[in-house]
Amino acid sequence: MFRILYACAKLVTGFQGIDKQHPNTQIPKKGTRKRPLSPEQKQENKIISGIRITVEHAIAGIKRLGCMTQILRNRRPFIDDTFLLLSAGLWNFHLRTA
C-alpha cells in the first residue's frame, strides 16, 4: 500500500549498534574533546539532523489529531489507515495554508 521513499534510516546517536544489523542507516558522528569533529563531519551531521527534524515535525503534526495519540479500539478493517491518511492530509493542508 505504501512505497518506501528512502532506503536508509536516519537515526540519532543513541542507536550506536544498529548499523551492524541494518547497513543502510545514517547516524551522526560523535566528537570528543580529544578528537573533535572535522568541518566535513559537522556538515554531514547537519544534513542528517535536518532531514530527521523534518520527519519528527511531521509526526508531531499528525499526532495533533487526537485519534492518532489515543488507543484505537475498532472492529472495522483498515479504519486505522483511514485515520492516518486523514490526519496526514489535514497536516499537509495546514502546512500549505499557514
C-alpha positions in Angstrom: 0.0 0.0 0.0 2.8 2.4 0.9 6.0 3.0 -1.1 9.4 3.1 0.6 10.6 6.6 -0.1 14.1 6.3 1.4 16.1 3.1 1.6 18.2 4.3 4.5 17.2 5.3 8.0 18.5 8.5 9.7 18.8 7.9 13.4 20.0 9.8 16.5 23.3 8.9 18.1 21.6 6.7 20.8 21.3 3.9 18.2 25.1 3.1 18.0 24.9 -0.6 17.3 22.1 -0.7 14.8 24.4 -0.2 11.8 25.7 -3.7 12.2 22.2 -5.1 11.9 20.9 -2.7 9.2 23.7 -1.4 6.9 21.6 1.3 5.3 21.5 3.6 8.3 22.9 7.0 8.7 23.9 8.0 12.3 25.5 11.4 13.1 29.2 11.2 14.0 30.2 11.8 17.6 33.1 14.0 18.6 35.1 14.1 21.8 37.3 16.6 23.5 40.4 14.8 22.3 39.1 14.2 18.8 36.7 17.0 17.7 34.7 16.7 14.5 36.1 18.0 11.3 34.1 20.6 9.4 33.0 18.0 6.8 31.6 15.7 9.6 29.8 18.7 11.1 28.2 19.5 7.7 27.2 15.8 7.3 25.6 15.8 10.8 23.7 19.0 9.9 22.3 17.4 6.8 21.2 14.2 8.6 19.7 16.1 11.5 17.8 18.5 9.1 16.1 15.6 7.5 15.4 13.9 10.8 13.9 17.0 12.3 11.6 17.5 9.3 10.3 13.9 9.8 9.8 14.4 13.5 7.9 17.6 13.0 5.6 15.8 10.5 4.9 13.0 13.0 4.2 15.6 15.7 1.8 17.4 13.3 0.0 14.1 12.6 -0.4 13.5 16.3 -2.2 16.8 16.8 -5.3 14.9 15.7 -6.4 13.2 18.9 -7.2 9.9 17.4 -3.6 9.3 16.5 -2.4 9.6 20.1 -5.1 7.6 21.8 -5.6 3.8 21.7 -7.9 2.9 18.8 -10.4 0.2 19.7 -12.0 -0.6 16.4 -13.6 -3.5 14.7 -13.7 -2.2 11.2 -10.8 -3.2 8.9 -8.5 -0.5 7.6 -10.0 2.3 9.8 -6.6 2.9 11.4 -5.1 3.5 7.9 -8.0 5.9 7.1 -7.3 7.9 10.3 -3.6 8.1 9.5 -4.3 9.3 5.9 -6.9 11.8 7.2 -4.5 13.2 9.8 -1.6 13.4 7.4 -3.9 15.1 4.9 -5.0 17.7 7.5 -1.4 18.3 8.5 -0.4 18.8 4.8 -3.4 21.2 4.4 -2.2 23.1 7.5 1.3 23.4 6.1 0.1 24.7 2.7 -2.3 27.3 4.1 -0.2 28.5 7.0 
